[in-house]
Amino acid sequence: MKTATLNLRIDPVLKEAARIAAALEHRSIANLVEVLIRQHCERVGVSIPDQAELFPQEDRDHERA
């Protein structure tokens, strides 16, 4: 599965809270953010397509390799 980089600025207090929350669940901050985005999208009705739906040609190229 491909991943993308997301750089953002955040209040240091929120970053520390995210670090603590992630540690309590044995997650990285990046994984915590991903889970929170997925939960929020589900709650507001935004569907998240599979990568194959977004990058169909790359999947076919990968299958040939």
N, C-alpha and C positions, 0 to 999 in steps of 0.2 A: 504494500500500500504506500502510495506517495504521501509525503507530508509537505506542508508549506510553512514558511516562516512568517510570523506575525509579530511585528515590533510595535509596542505601544508605550505611552507614558501613563503612569498611574500614581496616585497619591501613595507615598511610602507607607502610610498607615494601612491602606487597603492591601498593599503588596504583602505586608507582614501578616495581616489577617488571612490572606490567601495561602501564605506559606504554612501557617499553623493549621488551617483547615485541610490542606493537602496532606500534611504530615499525619494528621489524625486518621486519615483514610489510606495512608501508605501510598500516596500518589505524588506525582510531580506537580508543580504548579501548572505546567502546560497541560497535563492530563485533566487536572481539576477544571481549568478554563474550558477545555473541549467538552467535558461532561456538562458544565453549566450552560454552554451555548446550545448543546443538543437538547437539554431539558427545557430551556427557554423557547427554542424553536418549536418543540412539541407542544408546549403550553399555548403558544400564540398561533399555532396552525401553519407553521412554515415547514414544508417537507425538505428533507435533506436527501438528495439523490446519491446513489452509489457512484463511486469514481468511474466505473465503466460507463455510466450514463453521461458523465461529463467529458471523459477522455476515451471514446470508443476506439479510435485509431491506435492510440498508444497500447491499449490492451491487445489488439490484434498483432501489433509489432512484437510485443513481449511474448506472445504465444509462439511466434515463429522462431524466436531465439533459442 
